[in-house]
Amino acid sequence: MKYVVKSLVLFGVLVFAAGTAKAQLKIGYINSAELIELMPETKEVDSQLTAFARELEENLQSMQKSFDEKLNDYRENQATMADAIKQNRERELQDLNQRIQQFQVKSQQDYLKKQNELMAPILKKAEDAIKAVAAEGNFTYVFDTSNTGLLVKPDGDNMLPLVKKKLGL
């Protein structure tokens, strides 16, 4: 009889401890990419990045047009050019082609830098809101489903509606 009572007490303590441990561990998830897409600031950044990309593309097209015109002129007149002039024009074309390639690489770098600069405050705002909701809801862990998909996820732990509410979206 003592063994049964001790077993029941031990079982009760374990159930209570497990319930307490489970209550302390609260896991949530959010799709941060979806959240950021919903934020109105993102639309403004997208339009700024589109304008910036258009400006870079226009400059690249201008450089390419200049190159094409010089190349066509060279091809049309190379038969009548002196060797020194021909070599000079070939060097010019090579230099211009190299500058175009460098501009393309630099443009990509500048675009990414601009994107990072413009998105940083939005990312910070989203992160702060997620952390605030996690603290308010006593979430121990929060997974971002935009980076790694969770195979099983209950709707009740999705923090997106709570964070949208926090941000007024």
ZIZIWO-V375030 format. One record per residue. N is the residue number from 1. OMEGA is omega in whole degrees, -180 to 180 (* if undefined). Layout:
# ZIZIWO-V375030
n: [N/N]
omega: [OMEGA/OMEGA]
This chain:
# ZIZIWO-V375030
n: [1/2/3/4/5/6/7/8/9/10/11/12/13/14/15/16/17/18/19/20/21/22/23/24/25/26/27/28/29/30/31/32/33/34/35/36/37/38/39/40/41/42/43/44/45/46/47/48/49/50/51/52/53/54/55/56/57/58/59/60/61/62/63/64/65/66/67/68/69/70/71/72/73/74/75/76/77/78/79/80/81/82/83/84/85/86/87/88/89/90/91/92/93/94/95/96/97/98/99/100/101/102/103/104/105/106/107/108/109/110/111/112/113/114/115/116/117/118/119/120/121/122/123/124/125/126/127/128/129/130/131/132/133/134/135/136/137/138/139/140/141/142/143/144/145/146/147/148/149/150/151/152/153/154/155/156/157/158/159/160/161/162/163/164/165/166/167/168/169]
omega: [179/-180/-180/180/179/180/179/178/179/178/178/179/180/178/179/-180/179/178/178/-180/179/180/-179/-178/179/-176/177/176/179/173/-175/178/178/179/-177/178/-179/-176/-178/179/-179/179/178/179/179/-180/177/180/177/178/180/179/179/179/178/-180/178/178/179/179/178/178/-179/179/178/179/-178/179/179/179/178/177/179/-178/-179/-172/-175/-178/-177/-177/172/-177/-179/179/180/179/179/180/178/177/178/180/178/179/-180/177/178/178/177/179/178/178/178/180/-179/178/178/179/180/180/179/178/179/179/179/179/-177/-177/-176/180/179/178/179/180/179/179/179/179/178/179/180/179/178/179/180/-178/-180/176/179/-180/176/178/177/-177/176/179/179/-179/173/-178/179/-179/178/-179/-176/-178/178/-176/-176/179/180/-180/176/179/180/-179/179/-179/*]
